Amino acid sequence: MSDAQTLMAKIQALPASRIAEVEDFIDLIIARELEAALVRSATAASSPAFAEIWNNPDDDVYDAA
């Protein structure tokens, strides 16, 4: 049995009120994953702009620390 099938069997064995809790928890995990993906995308998109600002001879002293 695959992990997904095992998980589904466990969920199906729960009472309806607990299934709602599991669904809420899954929604929370999905929201966190989407937020993390958004942060990664924003970081990647802004990186070239910041590189122009941060990579300069005046700041070399900070790079050495």
N, CA, C and O of each residue as an XYZ file, in Angstrom:
260
protein
N       0.850     -1.182      0.000
C       0.000      0.000      0.000
C       0.894      1.243      0.000
O       1.869      1.311      0.748
N       0.559      2.219     -0.838
C       1.355      3.449     -0.898
C       1.091      4.316      0.322
O       0.125      4.115      1.057
N       1.974      5.282      0.514
C       1.800      6.201      1.650
C       0.464      6.926      1.573
O      -0.206      7.103      2.591
N       0.074      7.344      0.379
C      -1.189      8.064      0.217
C      -2.370      7.147      0.543
O      -3.336      7.578      1.173
N      -2.295      5.901      0.122
C      -3.381      4.963      0.417
C      -3.470      4.687      1.915
O      -4.568      4.595      2.465
N      -2.332      4.556      2.568
C      -2.308      4.334      4.012
C      -2.909      5.523      4.736
O      -3.701      5.359      5.663
N      -2.531      6.716      4.313
C      -3.067      7.931      4.921
C      -4.573      8.017      4.719
O      -5.307      8.341      5.652
N      -5.032      7.731      3.518
C      -6.476      7.778      3.239
C      -7.236      6.775      4.105
O      -8.316      7.086      4.607
N      -6.686      5.587      4.282
C      -7.338      4.578      5.117
C      -7.437      5.060      6.559
O      -8.458      4.861      7.217
N      -6.391      5.685      7.042
C      -6.410      6.213      8.418
C      -7.431      7.330      8.554
O      -8.163      7.389      9.542
N      -7.483      8.214      7.569
C      -8.444      9.324      7.614
C      -9.865      8.794      7.568
O     -10.730      9.259      8.311
N     -10.106      7.836      6.711
C     -11.458      7.272      6.582
C     -11.910      6.562      7.855
O     -13.111      6.422      8.087
N     -10.976      6.115      8.675
C     -11.318      5.433      9.922
C     -11.702      6.413     11.032
O     -12.206      6.000     12.077
N     -11.469      7.686     10.814
C     -11.770      8.698     11.832
C     -13.242      9.074     11.823
O     -13.920      8.938     10.805
N     -13.742      9.555     12.980
C     -15.095     10.115     12.987
C     -15.132     11.420     12.176
O     -14.104     12.068     11.978
N     -16.322     11.787     11.716
C     -16.487     12.955     10.830
C     -15.893     14.226     11.426
O     -15.303     15.027     10.700
N     -16.039     14.425     12.735
C     -15.508     15.649     13.347
C     -13.991     15.697     13.262
O     -13.417     16.776     13.113
N     -13.347     14.568     13.353
C     -11.888     14.521     13.244
C     -11.440     14.693     11.797
O     -10.374     15.253     11.539
N     -12.228     14.227     10.874
C     -11.893     14.409      9.458
C     -11.859     15.894      9.131
O     -11.007     16.348      8.368
N     -12.779     16.646      9.705
C     -12.778     18.102      9.506
C     -11.501     18.721     10.056
O     -10.949     19.642      9.453
N     -11.026     18.226     11.194
C      -9.767     18.719     11.758
C      -8.592     18.426     10.830
O      -7.727     19.273     10.608
N      -8.583     17.211     10.297
C      -7.508     16.820      9.374
C      -7.537     17.709      8.138
O      -6.491     18.144      7.655
N      -8.725     17.974      7.633
C      -8.846     18.844      6.457
C      -8.334     20.249      6.762
O      -7.638     20.846      5.940
N      -8.669     20.777      7.924
C      -8.172     22.102      8.318
C      -6.652     22.109      8.404
O      -6.008     23.066      7.975
N      -6.077     21.038      8.960
C      -4.625     20.950      9.084
C      -3.968     20.878      7.708
O      -2.942     21.517      7.470
N      -4.556     20.106      6.814
C      -4.022     20.022      5.450
C      -4.077     21.380      4.774
O      -3.131     21.771      4.091
N      -5.175     22.104      4.958
C      -5.287     23.453      4.386
C      -4.198     24.369      4.938
O      -3.641     25.182      4.201
N      -3.893     24.242      6.226
C      -2.834     25.040      6.844
C      -1.479     24.703      6.217
O      -0.700     25.603      5.904
N      -1.200     23.427      6.037
C       0.065     23.016      5.425
C       0.173     23.555      4.004
O       1.230     24.044      3.606
N      -0.896     23.473      3.248
C      -0.899     23.983      1.875
C      -0.653     25.490      1.866
O       0.119     25.990      1.049
N      -1.301     26.204      2.762
C      -1.110     27.659      2.841
C       0.335     28.005      3.163
O       0.896     28.941      2.594
N       0.938     27.251      4.077
C       2.345     27.491      4.422
C       3.253     27.222      3.225
O       4.200     27.970      2.984
N       2.969     26.168      2.484
C       3.775     25.845      1.301
C       3.643     26.941      0.236
O       4.629     27.324     -0.392
N       2.436     27.434      0.041
C       2.229     28.508     -0.931
C       2.951     29.781     -0.506
O       3.541     30.474     -1.335
N       2.903     30.086      0.791
C       3.595     31.267      1.301
C       5.109     31.122      1.122
O       5.786     32.069      0.721
N       5.625     29.949      1.417
C       7.068     29.712      1.256
C       7.468     29.829     -0.214
O       8.525     30.379     -0.524
N       6.641     29.321     -1.115
C       6.920     29.425     -2.545
C       6.915     30.884     -2.984
O       7.746     31.292     -3.796
N       5.990     31.667     -2.454
C       5.929     33.084     -2.782
C       7.178     33.812     -2.299
O       7.735     34.645     -3.014
N       7.614     33.494     -1.090
C       8.833     34.113     -0.550
C      10.038     33.744     -1.404
O      10.862     34.603     -1.716
N      10.149     32.460     -1.788
C      11.270     32.035     -2.639
C      11.240     32.760     -3.982
O      12.282     33.186     -4.479
N      10.058     32.902     -4.568
C       9.933     33.599     -5.853
C      10.301     35.070     -5.743
O      10.992     35.612     -6.606
N       9.839     35.710     -4.682
C      10.155     37.124     -4.487
C      11.646     37.312     -4.257
O      12.238     38.271     -4.753
N      12.252     36.402     -3.507
C      13.689     36.479     -3.266
C      14.458     36.322     -4.573
O      15.390     37.078     -4.846
N      14.070     35.352     -5.369
C      14.749     35.125     -6.640
C      14.562     36.312     -7.588
O      15.488     36.689     -8.305
N      13.373     36.893     -7.589
C      13.100     38.019     -8.481
C      13.864     39.278     -8.062
O      14.278     40.063     -8.915
N      14.050     39.471     -6.768
C      14.712     40.685     -6.295
C      16.223     40.548     -6.212
O      16.927     41.552     -6.105
N      16.722     39.354     -6.257
C      18.150     39.115     -6.094
C      19.018     39.899     -7.077
O      20.004     40.497     -6.646
N      18.705     39.928     -8.376
C      19.548     40.704     -9.295
C      19.579     42.199     -8.966
O      20.623     42.841     -9.087
N      18.448     42.746     -8.553
C      18.406     44.169     -8.213
C      19.265     44.460     -6.983
O      19.997     45.449     -6.949
N      19.170     43.592     -5.976
C      19.978     43.791     -4.781
C      21.456     43.551     -5.055
O      22.313     44.193     -4.447
N      21.760     42.632     -5.962
C      23.163     42.349     -6.277
C      23.864     43.602     -6.788
O      25.028     43.844     -6.467
N      23.160     44.389     -7.577
C      23.739     45.633     -8.099
C      24.069     46.603     -6.963
O      25.063     47.328     -7.025
N      23.237     46.610     -5.936
C      23.427     47.524     -4.813
C      24.492     46.999     -3.859
O      25.353     47.752     -3.406
N      24.429     45.705     -3.556
C      25.300     45.136     -2.535
C      26.724     44.867     -3.018
O      27.667     44.921     -2.229
N      26.880     44.585     -4.286
C      28.211     44.261     -4.803
C      28.921     45.530     -5.259
O      28.868     45.914     -6.427
N      29.589     46.169     -4.296
C      30.340     47.380     -4.620
C      31.568     47.438     -3.729
O      31.575     46.848     -2.649
N      32.595     48.133     -4.160
C      33.851     48.184     -3.383
C      33.702     48.787     -1.997
O      34.435     48.411     -1.082
N      32.771     49.710     -1.821
C      32.595     50.335     -0.509
C      32.141     49.342      0.556
O      32.411     49.535      1.741
N      31.460     48.294      0.143
C      30.940     47.325      1.102
C      31.841     46.096      1.267
O      31.468     45.164      1.979
N      32.987     46.072      0.643
C      33.879     44.914      0.751
C      34.289     44.640      2.197
O      34.510     43.488      2.568
N      34.392     45.677      3.006
C      34.753     45.480      4.403
C      33.720     44.636      5.128
O      34.079     43.884      6.034
N      32.443     44.736      4.757
C      31.398     43.947      5.379
C      31.435     42.499      4.885
O      31.084     41.580      5.625
N      31.856     42.299      3.646
C      31.945     40.951      3.102
C      33.033     40.143      3.789
O      32.936     38.919      3.872
N      34.066     40.814      4.281
C      35.196     40.125      4.916
C      34.852     39.620      6.305
O      35.527     38.727      6.816
N      33.830     40.163      6.921
C      33.474     39.791      8.310
C      32.868     38.428      8.399
O      32.520     37.978      9.490
